[in-house]
Amino acid sequence: MITIGEIAKRSGLTAKMIRHYESLGLLPAPARSEAGYRSYQEKDVQQLRFIKQARELGFSLPQIGELLSLWHDQHRTSAKVKQLAQEHIDVLQNKIKELEQMKHSLEMLVNRCHGDDNPDCPILDELAQTDGESCPHCQS
């Protein structure tokens, strides 16, 4: 019998996250002792470590559910796993591109700001624009 405290320590997750993953169906409901305490097995530790690693790679909870399904399916094809991972890479690449654009826009604003005792601030002026244009001075 593995308690929730022990499984939390061994998986690197908090008891609250473990209960959350149970509520989402990512971890099967554990057996209960006569006193009502959760009782886990070694396979649950492995599953939680899997979930933790997938979260650290940025997979969404639905994607993790799909990955878990594939992990448990002995008849899976690696092509399906690869496809899911590639789709995630594509999403990450788009996010990286968006973050680079945001960084570039902020750098342009920061370069225009004198950062002195004067109250004029192009950064605040740009944020306060209400004409619907998004950072026109930042476009390259």
C-alpha positions as CSV (number, residue, x, y, z in Angstrom):
1,M,0.0,0.0,0.0
2,I,1.3,3.4,-1.0
3,T,-0.2,6.4,0.7
4,I,-0.9,9.7,-1.1
5,G,2.0,11.3,0.8
6,E,4.4,8.6,-0.3
7,I,3.2,8.7,-3.9
8,A,3.5,12.5,-3.9
9,K,7.1,12.2,-2.7
10,R,8.0,9.5,-5.2
11,S,6.3,11.1,-8.2
12,G,7.4,14.7,-7.5
13,L,3.8,16.0,-7.5
14,T,1.7,17.4,-4.7
15,A,-1.2,15.5,-3.2
16,K,-3.5,18.2,-4.5
17,M,-2.2,17.6,-8.1
18,I,-2.6,13.9,-7.7
19,R,-6.2,14.3,-6.6
20,H,-6.7,16.7,-9.6
21,Y,-5.4,14.2,-12.1
22,E,-7.7,11.5,-10.5
23,S,-10.7,13.8,-10.9
24,L,-9.8,14.3,-14.6
25,G,-9.4,10.6,-15.2
26,L,-5.7,10.7,-16.0
27,L,-5.1,8.5,-13.0
28,P,-7.6,5.7,-12.0
29,A,-9.4,6.1,-8.8
30,P,-7.3,4.3,-6.1
31,A,-8.5,1.6,-3.8
32,R,-9.5,2.8,-0.4
33,S,-8.6,1.5,3.0
34,E,-11.4,0.7,5.5
35,A,-10.7,4.1,7.0
36,G,-11.2,5.7,3.5
37,Y,-7.6,6.5,2.8
38,R,-6.3,6.3,-0.8
39,S,-4.1,3.3,-1.5
40,Y,-1.9,3.4,-4.5
41,Q,0.2,0.8,-6.4
42,E,3.6,1.0,-8.1
43,K,2.0,1.4,-11.5
44,D,0.3,4.6,-10.2
45,V,3.8,6.0,-9.4
46,Q,4.9,5.3,-12.9
47,Q,1.8,6.8,-14.4
48,L,2.2,10.0,-12.3
49,R,5.8,10.3,-13.4
50,F,4.7,10.0,-17.0
51,I,2.1,12.7,-16.5
52,K,4.6,15.0,-14.8
53,Q,7.2,14.5,-17.6
54,A,4.5,15.2,-20.3
55,R,3.4,18.4,-18.4
56,E,7.1,19.5,-18.3
57,L,7.2,19.2,-22.1
58,G,4.1,21.4,-22.3
59,F,1.6,18.8,-23.4
60,S,-2.0,19.8,-22.6
61,L,-4.1,17.6,-20.3
62,P,-6.2,16.2,-23.2
63,Q,-2.9,15.4,-25.0
64,I,-1.6,13.7,-22.0
65,G,-4.8,11.6,-21.8
66,E,-4.2,10.5,-25.4
67,L,-0.5,9.8,-24.7
68,L,-1.5,7.7,-21.7
69,S,-4.0,5.8,-23.8
70,L,-1.3,5.1,-26.4
71,W,1.2,4.1,-23.6
72,H,-1.2,1.5,-22.3
73,D,-2.2,0.2,-25.7
74,Q,0.1,-2.6,-26.7
75,H,-1.3,-2.5,-30.2
76,R,-0.5,1.2,-30.8
77,T,1.6,2.4,-33.7
78,S,4.6,4.6,-33.0
79,A,3.4,6.7,-36.0
80,K,0.4,7.9,-33.9
81,V,2.7,8.8,-31.0
82,K,5.1,10.6,-33.3
83,Q,2.2,12.5,-35.0
84,L,1.0,13.7,-31.6
85,A,4.5,14.8,-30.6
86,Q,5.0,16.6,-34.0
87,E,1.7,18.4,-33.7
88,H,2.9,19.6,-30.3
89,I,6.2,20.8,-31.7
90,D,4.3,22.7,-34.3
91,V,2.2,24.5,-31.6
92,L,5.4,25.2,-29.6
93,Q,7.1,26.6,-32.7
94,N,4.1,29.0,-33.3
95,K,4.2,30.1,-29.7
96,I,8.0,30.7,-30.0
97,K,7.3,32.9,-33.1
98,E,4.6,34.8,-31.2
99,L,6.9,35.4,-28.2
100,E,9.7,36.5,-30.5
101,Q,7.3,39.1,-32.1
102,M,6.2,40.3,-28.7
103,K,9.9,40.6,-27.6
104,H,10.7,42.5,-30.7
105,S,7.8,44.9,-30.2
106,L,8.7,45.5,-26.5
107,E,12.4,46.1,-27.5
108,M,11.3,48.7,-30.0
109,L,9.2,50.5,-27.3
110,V,11.9,50.2,-24.7
111,N,14.4,51.7,-27.2
112,R,12.0,54.7,-27.7
113,C,11.6,55.3,-24.0
114,H,14.1,57.7,-22.5
115,G,13.7,56.2,-19.0
116,D,14.4,59.5,-17.3
117,D,12.6,61.8,-14.9
118,N,10.3,63.0,-17.7
119,P,6.7,61.7,-17.4
120,D,6.4,61.1,-21.2
121,C,6.6,57.4,-21.9
122,P,6.1,55.9,-25.3
123,I,5.5,52.5,-23.7
124,L,2.5,53.7,-21.8
125,D,1.3,55.8,-24.8
126,E,1.4,52.7,-27.0
127,L,-0.5,50.6,-24.4
128,A,-3.1,53.3,-24.1
129,Q,-3.9,53.4,-27.8
130,T,-7.6,52.8,-28.4
131,D,-7.8,53.0,-32.2
132,G,-7.5,49.3,-32.6
133,E,-4.0,49.3,-34.1
134,S,-1.6,47.1,-32.4
135,C,1.7,48.8,-31.7
136,P,2.1,50.6,-35.1
137,H,5.5,52.0,-34.1
138,C,6.7,48.5,-33.3
139,Q,6.2,47.1,-36.8
140,S,9.5,46.3,-38.5
